[in-house]
Amino acid sequence: MRVVPVETPEQLEMAFAVRYEVFVLEQGVSEDGEQDELDTDPRTLHCLVIADEADAFGAGMIPGLGGGVSTGILPGMPLATGRLLAPHTDAAHGEGTGHGQMDPAVPHIGRVAVLKEARGTGAGSLVMDFLEAAALERFGVDGQVRVELSAQDHAMPFYAKRGYTAFGDGYLDEGIEHHDAFKIVTAR
């Protein structure tokens, strides 16, 4: 697997396709609520995790002990995505949509989505590593930057393992329980 920044309209459509499958088809998020104006803001950085030859498996192949699956993973297939919103003071990320206590003047990681077939492979960690490094490079001061995100409650253990701490009250977004969380990202 490799992580790449989204640099073309085709790559952005691939990111949207991953998000659509995870958020709309799997989780029942409304199509209207899945994409927003921040997706096309020039300050927003999107990334994709792309399957390499070594990641490929499909029907008739045995990945680990689980047996083959009909959908599988093909080389070049997008497996995961996420985005980094730049700090800003205009129309805060998520204002009016139930986001708890997040500060619009802080970089925000969001729309992290991993296809079902790629969960447990490290694809989500690749997304987070890439976006955290980008936040540090772009917005860090003295080798550190505070990053915030809005996490679905079922995903909080993943973020907690990465050093994120929940803050504020929980809330519903698109009918799914969420908590805001933050991490101080530092140069390694």
Sequence and secondary structure as in RCSB ss.txt:
>XXXX:A:sequence
MRVVPVETPEQLEMAFAVRYEVFVLEQGVSEDGEQDELDTDPRTLHCLVIADEADAFGAGMIPGLGGGVSTGILP
GMPLATGRLLAPHTDAAHGEGTGHGQMDPAVPHIGRVAVLKEARGTGAGSLVMDFLEAAALERFGVDGQVRVELS
AQDHAMPFYAKRGYTAFGDGYLDEGIEHHDAFKIVTAR
>XXXX:A:secstr
 EEEE  SHHHHHHHHHHHIIIIIIIT   HHHH  GGGG TT EEEEEE  GGG B TT   TTS   SS B T
T EEEEEEEE   SSS TTTTTT  S  TTS EEEEEEE GGGTTTTHHHHHHHHHHHHHHHHH BTTEEEEEEE
EEGGGHHHHHHTT EEEEEEEEETTEEEEEEEEEEE  
